[in-house]
Amino acid sequence: MITVPGPLAQPLRYGVYTGRELELQSPDAVPTAARMGLEPPRYCGQCGRRMVVQVVPDGWTARCSRHGSVDSAELEQR
Ligand SMILES: [Zn+2]
């Protein structure tokens, strides 16, 4: 059983493109889920750490050292 939320699990605490706390970020800077499928997130939504992002032929994978990895295929399943 997974006890640590994934980097993009809701609710997000940090902007995945800015790495800033969402409370400090203007609402129109918050990315939509649709946009996430096209553009890899750069920062973990849970802790704001910069993630290791790999672009692969069918999408991308992004990994936080604390919260694990997420990939674009996973988002499409939701
Ligand atoms: Zn994290």
PDB file of the backbone (N, CA, C, O) and the ligand in Angstrom, with CONECT records:
HET     ZN  A 101       1
ATOM      1  N   MET A   1       0.839  -1.194   0.000  1.00  0.00           N
ATOM      2  CA  MET A   1       0.000   0.000   0.000  1.00  0.00           C
ATOM      3  C   MET A   1       0.882   1.254   0.000  1.00  0.00           C
ATOM      4  O   MET A   1       1.854   1.354   0.748  1.00  0.00           O
ATOM      5  N   ILE A   2       0.518   2.187  -0.844  1.00  0.00           N
ATOM      6  CA  ILE A   2       1.317   3.407  -0.974  1.00  0.00           C
ATOM      7  C   ILE A   2       0.905   4.409   0.097  1.00  0.00           C
ATOM      8  O   ILE A   2      -0.269   4.766   0.201  1.00  0.00           O
ATOM      9  N   THR A   3       1.861   4.856   0.884  1.00  0.00           N
ATOM     10  CA  THR A   3       1.558   5.821   1.937  1.00  0.00           C
ATOM     11  C   THR A   3       2.012   7.233   1.566  1.00  0.00           C
ATOM     12  O   THR A   3       1.494   8.215   2.097  1.00  0.00           O
ATOM     13  N   VAL A   4       2.975   7.330   0.659  1.00  0.00           N
ATOM     14  CA  VAL A   4       3.450   8.645   0.239  1.00  0.00           C
ATOM     15  C   VAL A   4       2.689   9.059  -1.015  1.00  0.00           C
ATOM     16  O   VAL A   4       2.662   8.312  -1.993  1.00  0.00           O
ATOM     17  N   PRO A   5       2.066  10.243  -1.000  1.00  0.00           N
ATOM     18  CA  PRO A   5       1.345  10.683  -2.201  1.00  0.00           C
ATOM     19  C   PRO A   5       2.314  10.938  -3.349  1.00  0.00           C
ATOM     20  O   PRO A   5       3.442  11.379  -3.126  1.00  0.00           O
ATOM     21  N   GLY A   6       1.883  10.667  -4.559  1.00  0.00           N
ATOM     22  CA  GLY A   6       2.722  10.901  -5.723  1.00  0.00           C
ATOM     23  C   GLY A   6       2.917  12.382  -5.975  1.00  0.00           C
ATOM     24  O   GLY A   6       2.209  13.216  -5.410  1.00  0.00           O
ATOM     25  N   PRO A   7       3.883  12.708  -6.828  1.00  0.00           N
ATOM     26  CA  PRO A   7       4.205  14.114  -7.074  1.00  0.00           C
ATOM     27  C   PRO A   7       3.026  14.952  -7.565  1.00  0.00           C
ATOM     28  O   PRO A   7       2.978  16.160  -7.330  1.00  0.00           O
ATOM     29  N   LEU A   8       2.073  14.307  -8.251  1.00  0.00           N
ATOM     30  CA  LEU A   8       0.966  15.067  -8.817  1.00  0.00           C
ATOM     31  C   LEU A   8      -0.361  14.727  -8.159  1.00  0.00           C
ATOM     32  O   LEU A   8      -1.420  15.066  -8.689  1.00  0.00           O
ATOM     33  N   ALA A   9      -0.316  14.053  -6.995  1.00  0.00           N
ATOM     34  CA  ALA A   9      -1.552  13.707  -6.292  1.00  0.00           C
ATOM     35  C   ALA A   9      -2.237  14.977  -5.793  1.00  0.00           C
ATOM     36  O   ALA A   9      -1.581  15.916  -5.343  1.00  0.00           O
ATOM     37  N   GLN A  10      -3.564  14.990  -5.880  1.00  0.00           N
ATOM     38  CA  GLN A  10      -4.329  16.146  -5.383  1.00  0.00           C
ATOM     39  C   GLN A  10      -4.517  16.016  -3.871  1.00  0.00           C
ATOM     40  O   GLN A  10      -4.637  14.894  -3.379  1.00  0.00           O
ATOM     41  N   PRO A  11      -4.547  17.105  -3.123  1.00  0.00           N
ATOM     42  CA  PRO A  11      -4.344  18.468  -3.633  1.00  0.00           C
ATOM     43  C   PRO A  11      -2.868  18.808  -3.761  1.00  0.00           C
ATOM     44  O   PRO A  11      -2.055  18.425  -2.920  1.00  0.00           O
ATOM     45  N   LEU A  12      -2.533  19.530  -4.819  1.00  0.00           N
ATOM     46  CA  LEU A  12      -1.156  19.956  -5.003  1.00  0.00           C
ATOM     47  C   LEU A  12      -0.843  21.105  -4.055  1.00  0.00           C
ATOM     48  O   LEU A  12      -1.689  21.960  -3.794  1.00  0.00           O
ATOM     49  N   ARG A  13       0.353  21.112  -3.558  1.00  0.00           N
ATOM     50  CA  ARG A  13       0.769  22.200  -2.653  1.00  0.00           C
ATOM     51  C   ARG A  13       1.698  23.179  -3.356  1.00  0.00           C
ATOM     52  O   ARG A  13       1.795  24.342  -2.963  1.00  0.00           O
ATOM     53  N   TYR A  14       2.371  22.716  -4.382  1.00  0.00           N
ATOM     54  CA  TYR A  14       3.311  23.568  -5.109  1.00  0.00           C
ATOM     55  C   TYR A  14       2.991  23.545  -6.599  1.00  0.00           C
ATOM     56  O   TYR A  14       2.506  22.544  -7.126  1.00  0.00           O
ATOM     57  N   GLY A  15       3.266  24.655  -7.265  1.00  0.00           N
ATOM     58  CA  GLY A  15       3.069  24.704  -8.703  1.00  0.00           C
ATOM     59  C   GLY A  15       4.069  23.798  -9.402  1.00  0.00           C
ATOM     60  O   GLY A  15       5.272  23.889  -9.155  1.00  0.00           O
ATOM     61  N   VAL A  16       3.576  22.922 -10.275  1.00  0.00           N
ATOM     62  CA  VAL A  16       4.467  21.944 -10.882  1.00  0.00           C
ATOM     63  C   VAL A  16       5.348  22.554 -11.980  1.00  0.00           C
ATOM     64  O   VAL A  16       6.294  21.914 -12.439  1.00  0.00           O
ATOM     65  N   TYR A  17       5.045  23.774 -12.397  1.00  0.00           N
ATOM     66  CA  TYR A  17       5.908  24.452 -13.364  1.00  0.00           C
ATOM     67  C   TYR A  17       6.735  25.550 -12.722  1.00  0.00           C
ATOM     68  O   TYR A  17       7.739  25.985 -13.285  1.00  0.00           O
ATOM     69  N   THR A  18       6.320  25.998 -11.547  1.00  0.00           N
ATOM     70  CA  THR A  18       7.002  27.122 -10.916  1.00  0.00           C
ATOM     71  C   THR A  18       7.781  26.704  -9.673  1.00  0.00           C
ATOM     72  O   THR A  18       8.765  27.355  -9.322  1.00  0.00           O
ATOM     73  N   GLY A  19       7.365  25.632  -9.002  1.00  0.00           N
ATOM     74  CA  GLY A  19       7.996  25.225  -7.761  1.00  0.00           C
ATOM     75  C   GLY A  19       7.624  26.131  -6.601  1.00  0.00           C
ATOM     76  O   GLY A  19       8.193  26.019  -5.515  1.00  0.00           O
ATOM     77  N   ARG A  20       6.666  27.034  -6.826  1.00  0.00           N
ATOM     78  CA  ARG A  20       6.256  27.955  -5.761  1.00  0.00           C
ATOM     79  C   ARG A  20       5.019  27.424  -5.055  1.00  0.00           C
ATOM     80  O   ARG A  20       4.217  26.697  -5.641  1.00  0.00           O
ATOM     81  N   GLU A  21       4.877  27.796  -3.789  1.00  0.00           N
ATOM     82  CA  GLU A  21       3.669  27.397  -3.077  1.00  0.00           C
ATOM     83  C   GLU A  21       2.451  27.960  -3.784  1.00  0.00           C
ATOM     84  O   GLU A  21       2.435  29.124  -4.182  1.00  0.00           O
ATOM     85  N   LEU A  22       1.435  27.131  -3.939  1.00  0.00           N
ATOM     86  CA  LEU A  22       0.261  27.560  -4.698  1.00  0.00           C
ATOM     87  C   LEU A  22      -0.429  28.743  -4.049  1.00  0.00           C
ATOM     88  O   LEU A  22      -1.042  29.562  -4.733  1.00  0.00           O
ATOM     89  N   GLU A  23      -0.331  28.835  -2.731  1.00  0.00           N
ATOM     90  CA  GLU A  23      -0.966  29.962  -2.042  1.00  0.00           C
ATOM     91  C   GLU A  23      -0.361  31.295  -2.468  1.00  0.00           C
ATOM     92  O   GLU A  23      -1.020  32.333  -2.413  1.00  0.00           O
ATOM     93  N   LEU A  24       0.894  31.255  -2.889  1.00  0.00           N
ATOM     94  CA  LEU A  24       1.590  32.480  -3.274  1.00  0.00           C
ATOM     95  C   LEU A  24       1.515  32.727  -4.777  1.00  0.00           C
ATOM     96  O   LEU A  24       2.001  33.739  -5.282  1.00  0.00           O
ATOM     97  N   GLN A  25       0.902  31.789  -5.470  1.00  0.00           N
ATOM     98  CA  GLN A  25       0.894  31.834  -6.920  1.00  0.00           C
ATOM     99  C   GLN A  25      -0.461  32.347  -7.397  1.00  0.00           C
ATOM    100  O   GLN A  25      -1.498  31.997  -6.833  1.00  0.00           O
ATOM    101  N   SER A  26      -0.447  33.174  -8.434  1.00  0.00           N
ATOM    102  CA  SER A  26      -1.718  33.675  -8.945  1.00  0.00           C
ATOM    103  C   SER A  26      -2.511  32.522  -9.562  1.00  0.00           C
ATOM    104  O   SER A  26      -1.929  31.620 -10.164  1.00  0.00           O
ATOM    105  N   PRO A  27      -3.848  32.549  -9.411  1.00  0.00           N
ATOM    106  CA  PRO A  27      -4.681  31.424  -9.860  1.00  0.00           C
ATOM    107  C   PRO A  27      -4.501  31.083 -11.340  1.00  0.00           C
ATOM    108  O   PRO A  27      -4.574  29.914 -11.719  1.00  0.00           O
ATOM    109  N   ASP A  28      -4.266  32.096 -12.178  1.00  0.00           N
ATOM    110  CA  ASP A  28      -4.154  31.789 -13.603  1.00  0.00           C
ATOM    111  C   ASP A  28      -2.816  31.149 -13.956  1.00  0.00           C
ATOM    112  O   ASP A  28      -2.606  30.746 -15.101  1.00  0.00           O
ATOM    113  N   ALA A  29      -1.910  31.051 -12.987  1.00  0.00           N
ATOM    114  CA  ALA A  29      -0.648  30.363 -13.230  1.00  0.00           C
ATOM    115  C   ALA A  29      -0.757  28.871 -12.916  1.00  0.00           C
ATOM    116  O   ALA A  29       0.152  28.097 -13.216  1.00  0.00           O
ATOM    117  N   VAL A  30      -1.876  28.479 -12.309  1.00  0.00           N
ATOM    118  CA  VAL A  30      -2.060  27.064 -11.981  1.00  0.00           C
ATOM    119  C   VAL A  30      -2.376  26.295 -13.254  1.00  0.00           C
ATOM    120  O   VAL A  30      -3.338  26.611 -13.954  1.00  0.00           O
ATOM    121  N   PRO A  31      -1.568  25.287 -13.555  1.00  0.00           N
ATOM    122  CA  PRO A  31      -1.777  24.559 -14.800  1.00  0.00           C
ATOM    123  C   PRO A  31      -3.015  23.667 -14.755  1.00  0.00           C
ATOM    124  O   PRO A  31      -3.408  23.191 -13.690  1.00  0.00           O
ATOM    125  N   THR A  32      -3.607  23.452 -15.888  1.00  0.00           N
ATOM    126  CA  THR A  32      -4.731  22.528 -15.964  1.00  0.00           C
ATOM    127  C   THR A  32      -4.211  21.124 -16.202  1.00  0.00           C
ATOM    128  O   THR A  32      -3.079  20.941 -16.650  1.00  0.00           O
ATOM    129  N   ALA A  33      -5.025  20.149 -15.907  1.00  0.00           N
ATOM    130  CA  ALA A  33      -4.627  18.761 -16.119  1.00  0.00           C
ATOM    131  C   ALA A  33      -4.339  18.506 -17.592  1.00  0.00           C
ATOM    132  O   ALA A  33      -3.451  17.727 -17.940  1.00  0.00           O
ATOM    133  N   ALA A  34      -5.102  19.171 -18.449  1.00  0.00           N
ATOM    134  CA  ALA A  34      -4.899  18.986 -19.884  1.00  0.00           C
ATOM    135  C   ALA A  34      -3.509  19.452 -20.289  1.00  0.00           C
ATOM    136  O   ALA A  34      -2.837  18.820 -21.105  1.00  0.00           O
ATOM    137  N   ARG A  35      -3.095  20.561 -19.708  1.00  0.00           N
ATOM    138  CA  ARG A  35      -1.785  21.077 -20.043  1.00  0.00           C
ATOM    139  C   ARG A  35      -0.692  20.157 -19.514  1.00  0.00           C
ATOM    140  O   ARG A  35       0.364  20.018 -20.131  1.00  0.00           O
ATOM    141  N   MET A  36      -0.946  19.539 -18.389  1.00  0.00           N
ATOM    142  CA  MET A  36       0.031  18.618 -17.822  1.00  0.00           C
ATOM    143  C   MET A  36       0.339  17.459 -18.749  1.00  0.00           C
ATOM    144  O   MET A  36       1.463  16.957 -18.775  1.00  0.00           O
ATOM    145  N   GLY A  37      -0.654  17.036 -19.506  1.00  0.00           N
ATOM    146  CA  GLY A  37      -0.424  15.911 -20.400  1.00  0.00           C
ATOM    147  C   GLY A  37       0.507  16.257 -21.542  1.00  0.00           C
ATOM    148  O   GLY A  37       1.152  15.380 -22.119  1.00  0.00           O
ATOM    149  N   LEU A  38       0.577  17.550 -21.870  1.00  0.00           N
ATOM    150  CA  LEU A  38       1.382  17.976 -23.002  1.00  0.00           C
ATOM    151  C   LEU A  38       2.784  18.409 -22.601  1.00  0.00           C
ATOM    152  O   LEU A  38       3.757  18.202 -23.326  1.00  0.00           O
ATOM    153  N   GLU A  39       2.854  19.013 -21.429  1.00  0.00           N
ATOM    154  CA  GLU A  39       4.126  19.580 -20.994  1.00  0.00           C
ATOM    155  C   GLU A  39       4.543  18.925 -19.691  1.00  0.00           C
ATOM    156  O   GLU A  39       3.753  18.899 -18.747  1.00  0.00           O
ATOM    157  N   PRO A  40       5.749  18.397 -19.606  1.00  0.00           N
ATOM    158  CA  PRO A  40       6.155  17.721 -18.370  1.00  0.00           C
ATOM    159  C   PRO A  40       6.192  18.687 -17.192  1.00  0.00           C
ATOM    160  O   PRO A  40       6.636  19.826 -17.336  1.00  0.00           O
ATOM    161  N   PRO A  41       5.726  18.239 -16.026  1.00  0.00           N
ATOM    162  CA  PRO A  41       5.883  19.056 -14.827  1.00  0.00           C
ATOM    163  C   PRO A  41       7.360  19.121 -14.459  1.00  0.00           C
ATOM    164  O   PRO A  41       8.104  18.166 -14.687  1.00  0.00           O
ATOM    165  N   ARG A  42       7.774  20.223 -13.902  1.00  0.00           N
ATOM    166  CA  ARG A  42       9.197  20.389 -13.556  1.00  0.00           C
ATOM    167  C   ARG A  42       9.451  20.257 -12.065  1.00  0.00           C
ATOM    168  O   ARG A  42      10.564  19.953 -11.635  1.00  0.00           O
ATOM    169  N   TYR A  43       8.412  20.488 -11.287  1.00  0.00           N
ATOM    170  CA  TYR A  43       8.586  20.468  -9.828  1.00  0.00           C
ATOM    171  C   TYR A  43       7.546  19.555  -9.208  1.00  0.00           C
ATOM    172  O   TYR A  43       6.443  19.397  -9.732  1.00  0.00           O
ATOM    173  N   CYS A  44       7.913  18.957  -8.086  1.00  0.00           N
ATOM    174  CA  CYS A  44       6.982  18.098  -7.367  1.00  0.00           C
ATOM    175  C   CYS A  44       5.851  18.938  -6.778  1.00  0.00           C
ATOM    176  O   CYS A  44       6.098  19.965  -6.146  1.00  0.00           O
ATOM    177  N   GLY A  45       4.608  18.497  -6.988  1.00  0.00           N
ATOM    178  CA  GLY A  45       3.463  19.220  -6.460  1.00  0.00           C
ATOM    179  C   GLY A  45       3.292  19.075  -4.960  1.00  0.00           C
ATOM    180  O   GLY A  45       2.501  19.798  -4.353  1.00  0.00           O
ATOM    181  N   GLN A  46       4.026  18.147  -4.352  1.00  0.00           N
ATOM    182  CA  GLN A  46       3.916  17.921  -2.905  1.00  0.00           C
ATOM    183  C   GLN A  46       4.955  18.700  -2.119  1.00  0.00           C
ATOM    184  O   GLN A  46       4.658  19.190  -1.030  1.00  0.00           O
ATOM    185  N   CYS A  47       6.167  18.826  -2.643  1.00  0.00           N
ATOM    186  CA  CYS A  47       7.246  19.428  -1.854  1.00  0.00           C
ATOM    187  C   CYS A  47       7.981  20.537  -2.594  1.00  0.00           C
ATOM    188  O   CYS A  47       8.800  21.230  -1.991  1.00  0.00           O
ATOM    189  N   GLY A  48       7.712  20.722  -3.875  1.00  0.00           N
ATOM    190  CA  GLY A  48       8.342  21.805  -4.612  1.00  0.00           C
ATOM    191  C   GLY A  48       9.769  21.525  -5.044  1.00  0.00           C
ATOM    192  O   GLY A  48      10.438  22.395  -5.603  1.00  0.00           O
ATOM    193  N   ARG A  49      10.236  20.305  -4.783  1.00  0.00           N
ATOM    194  CA  ARG A  49      11.572  19.952  -5.269  1.00  0.00           C
ATOM    195  C   ARG A  49      11.580  19.884  -6.787  1.00  0.00           C
ATOM    196  O   ARG A  49      10.576  19.549  -7.415  1.00  0.00           O
ATOM    197  N   ARG A  50      12.719  20.205  -7.358  1.00  0.00           N
ATOM    198  CA  ARG A  50      12.868  20.048  -8.794  1.00  0.00           C
ATOM    199  C   ARG A  50      12.920  18.550  -9.098  1.00  0.00           C
ATOM    200  O   ARG A  50      13.659  17.801  -8.460  1.00  0.00           O
ATOM    201  N   MET A  51      12.127  18.128 -10.081  1.00  0.00           N
ATOM    202  CA  MET A  51      12.079  16.710 -10.411  1.00  0.00           C
ATOM    203  C   MET A  51      13.002  16.402 -11.582  1.00  0.00           C
ATOM    204  O   MET A  51      13.327  17.272 -12.390  1.00  0.00           O
ATOM    205  N   VAL A  52      13.415  15.139 -11.649  1.00  0.00           N
ATOM    206  CA  VAL A  52      14.177  14.666 -12.787  1.00  0.00           C
ATOM    207  C   VAL A  52      13.174  14.283 -13.869  1.00  0.00           C
ATOM    208  O   VAL A  52      12.389  13.352 -13.690  1.00  0.00           O
ATOM    209  N   VAL A  53      13.197  14.992 -14.980  1.00  0.00           N
ATOM    210  CA  VAL A  53      12.218  14.780 -16.040  1.00  0.00           C
ATOM    211  C   VAL A  53      12.891  14.144 -17.241  1.00  0.00           C
ATOM    212  O   VAL A  53      13.947  14.584 -17.693  1.00  0.00           O
ATOM    213  N   GLN A  54      12.248  13.088 -17.749  1.00  0.00           N
ATOM    214  CA  GLN A  54      12.725  12.455 -18.969  1.00  0.00           C
ATOM    215  C   GLN A  54      11.606  12.475 -19.977  1.00  0.00           C
ATOM    216  O   GLN A  54      10.491  12.043 -19.686  1.00  0.00           O
ATOM    217  N   VAL A  55      11.898  12.975 -21.167  1.00  0.00           N
ATOM    218  CA  VAL A  55      10.911  12.929 -22.242  1.00  0.00           C
ATOM    219  C   VAL A  55      11.125  11.647 -23.017  1.00  0.00           C
ATOM    220  O   VAL A  55      12.232  11.345 -23.464  1.00  0.00           O
ATOM    221  N   VAL A  56      10.047  10.901 -23.167  1.00  0.00           N
ATOM    222  CA  VAL A  56      10.100   9.628 -23.883  1.00  0.00           C
ATOM    223  C   VAL A  56       9.203   9.751 -25.107  1.00  0.00           C
ATOM    224  O   VAL A  56       8.402  10.682 -25.185  1.00  0.00           O
ATOM    225  N   PRO A  57       9.319   8.821 -26.079  1.00  0.00           N
ATOM    226  CA  PRO A  57       8.553   8.969 -27.337  1.00  0.00           C
ATOM    227  C   PRO A  57       7.053   9.164 -27.154  1.00  0.00           C
ATOM    228  O   PRO A  57       6.431   9.890 -27.930  1.00  0.00           O
ATOM    229  N   ASP A  58       6.458   8.530 -26.141  1.00  0.00           N
ATOM    230  CA  ASP A  58       5.007   8.637 -25.976  1.00  0.00           C
ATOM    231  C   ASP A  58       4.612   9.530 -24.814  1.00  0.00           C
ATOM    232  O   ASP A  58       3.479   9.450 -24.340  1.00  0.00           O
ATOM    233  N   GLY A  59       5.520  10.381 -24.340  1.00  0.00           N
ATOM    234  CA  GLY A  59       5.147  11.273 -23.245  1.00  0.00           C
ATOM    235  C   GLY A  59       6.359  11.661 -22.419  1.00  0.00           C
ATOM    236  O   GLY A  59       7.382  12.094 -22.949  1.00  0.00           O
ATOM    237  N   TRP A  60       6.223  11.496 -21.092  1.00  0.00           N
ATOM    238  CA  TRP A  60       7.331  11.885 -20.221  1.00  0.00           C
ATOM    239  C   TRP A  60       7.214  11.144 -18.896  1.00  0.00           C
ATOM    240  O   TRP A  60       6.155  10.622 -18.549  1.00  0.00           O
ATOM    241  N   THR A  61       8.311  11.110 -18.173  1.00  0.00           N
ATOM    242  CA  THR A  61       8.292  10.649 -16.795  1.00  0.00           C
ATOM    243  C   THR A  61       8.986  11.706 -15.949  1.00  0.00           C
ATOM    244  O   THR A  61       9.934  12.350 -16.398  1.00  0.00           O
ATOM    245  N   ALA A  62       8.509  11.877 -14.729  1.00  0.00           N
ATOM    246  CA  ALA A  62       9.102  12.861 -13.834  1.00  0.00           C
ATOM    247  C   ALA A  62       9.254  12.208 -12.471  1.00  0.00           C
ATOM    248  O   ALA A  62       8.360  11.499 -12.010  1.00  0.00           O
ATOM    249  N   ARG A  63      10.395  12.451 -11.826  1.00  0.00           N
ATOM    250  CA  ARG A  63      10.664  11.767 -10.566  1.00  0.00           C
ATOM    251  C   ARG A  63      11.113  12.729  -9.483  1.00  0.00           C
ATOM    252  O   ARG A  63      12.029  13.529  -9.677  1.00  0.00           O
ATOM    253  N   CYS A  64      10.450  12.635  -8.337  1.00  0.00           N
ATOM    254  CA  CYS A  64      10.863  13.369  -7.144  1.00  0.00           C
ATOM    255  C   CYS A  64      11.609  12.397  -6.241  1.00  0.00           C
ATOM    256  O   CYS A  64      11.210  11.241  -6.106  1.00  0.00           O
ATOM    257  N   SER A  65      12.687  12.861  -5.626  1.00  0.00           N
ATOM    258  CA  SER A  65      13.479  11.957  -4.781  1.00  0.00           C
ATOM    259  C   SER A  65      12.700  11.503  -3.549  1.00  0.00           C
ATOM    260  O   SER A  65      13.005  10.461  -2.969  1.00  0.00           O
ATOM    261  N   ARG A  66      11.714  12.270  -3.157  1.00  0.00           N
ATOM    262  CA  ARG A  66      10.925  11.887  -1.974  1.00  0.00           C
ATOM    263  C   ARG A  66       9.587  11.261  -2.310  1.00  0.00           C
ATOM    264  O   ARG A  66       9.113  10.389  -1.582  1.00  0.00           O
ATOM    265  N   HIS A  67       8.969  11.689  -3.400  1.00  0.00           N
ATOM    266  CA  HIS A  67       7.596  11.269  -3.668  1.00  0.00           C
ATOM    267  C   HIS A  67       7.451  10.305  -4.826  1.00  0.00           C
ATOM    268  O   HIS A  67       6.335   9.956  -5.214  1.00  0.00           O
ATOM    269  N   GLY A  68       8.579   9.869  -5.383  1.00  0.00           N
ATOM    270  CA  GLY A  68       8.509   8.862  -6.419  1.00  0.00           C
ATOM    271  C   GLY A  68       8.267   9.454  -7.795  1.00  0.00           C
ATOM    272  O   GLY A  68       8.426  10.656  -8.008  1.00  0.00           O
ATOM    273  N   SER A  69       7.881   8.594  -8.723  1.00  0.00           N
ATOM    274  CA  SER A  69       7.785   9.036 -10.107  1.00  0.00           C
ATOM    275  C   SER A  69       6.348   9.000 -10.603  1.00  0.00           C
ATOM    276  O   SER A  69       5.490   8.304 -10.059  1.00  0.00           O
ATOM    277  N   VAL A  70       6.120   9.774 -11.652  1.00  0.00           N
ATOM    278  CA  VAL A  70       4.813   9.829 -12.283  1.00  0.00           C
ATOM    279  C   VAL A  70       5.084   9.926 -13.775  1.00  0.00           C
ATOM    280  O   VAL A  70       6.093  10.501 -14.185  1.00  0.00           O
ATOM    281  N   ASP A  71       4.211   9.378 -14.579  1.00  0.00           N
ATOM    282  CA  ASP A  71       4.402   9.561 -16.016  1.00  0.00           C
ATOM    283  C   ASP A  71       3.105   9.954 -16.686  1.00  0.00           C
ATOM    284  O   ASP A  71       2.021   9.834 -16.115  1.00  0.00           O
ATOM    285  N   SER A  72       3.245  10.429 -17.923  1.00  0.00           N
ATOM    286  CA  SER A  72       2.097  11.005 -18.615  1.00  0.00           C
ATOM    287  C   SER A  72       1.021   9.954 -18.874  1.00  0.00           C
ATOM    288  O   SER A  72      -0.164  10.286 -18.905  1.00  0.00           O
ATOM    289  N   ALA A  73       1.406   8.706 -19.058  1.00  0.00           N
ATOM    290  CA  ALA A  73       0.427   7.648 -19.284  1.00  0.00           C
ATOM    291  C   ALA A  73      -0.473   7.477 -18.054  1.00  0.00           C
ATOM    292  O   ALA A  73      -1.665   7.196 -18.173  1.00  0.00           O
ATOM    293  N   GLU A  74       0.127   7.652 -16.877  1.00  0.00           N
ATOM    294  CA  GLU A  74      -0.620   7.552 -15.630  1.00  0.00           C
ATOM    295  C   GLU A  74      -1.713   8.631 -15.549  1.00  0.00           C
ATOM    296  O   GLU A  74      -2.829   8.366 -15.104  1.00  0.00           O
ATOM    297  N   LEU A  75      -1.373   9.835 -15.983  1.00  0.00           N
ATOM    298  CA  LEU A  75      -2.353  10.919 -15.956  1.00  0.00           C
ATOM    299  C   LEU A  75      -3.509  10.656 -16.896  1.00  0.00           C
ATOM    300  O   LEU A  75      -4.651  10.999 -16.591  1.00  0.00           O
ATOM    301  N   GLU A  76      -3.228  10.054 -18.029  1.00  0.00           N
ATOM    302  CA  GLU A  76      -4.276   9.804 -19.022  1.00  0.00           C
ATOM    303  C   GLU A  76      -5.302   8.802 -18.520  1.00  0.00           C
ATOM    304  O   GLU A  76      -6.441   8.791 -18.985  1.00  0.00           O
ATOM    305  N   GLN A  77      -4.906   7.961 -17.575  1.00  0.00           N
ATOM    306  CA  GLN A  77      -5.828   6.953 -17.062  1.00  0.00           C
ATOM    307  C   GLN A  77      -6.903   7.565 -16.163  1.00  0.00           C
ATOM    308  O   GLN A  77      -7.941   6.946 -15.929  1.00  0.00           O
ATOM    309  N   ARG A  78      -6.657   8.779 -15.657  1.00  0.00           N
ATOM    310  CA  ARG A  78      -7.601   9.375 -14.716  1.00  0.00           C
ATOM    311  C   ARG A  78      -8.784   9.973 -15.435  1.00  0.00           C
ATOM    312  O   ARG A  78      -9.683  10.520 -14.797  1.00  0.00           O
TER     313      ARG A  78
HETATM  314 ZN    ZN A 101       8.227  15.598  -3.721  1.00  0.00          ZN2+
END
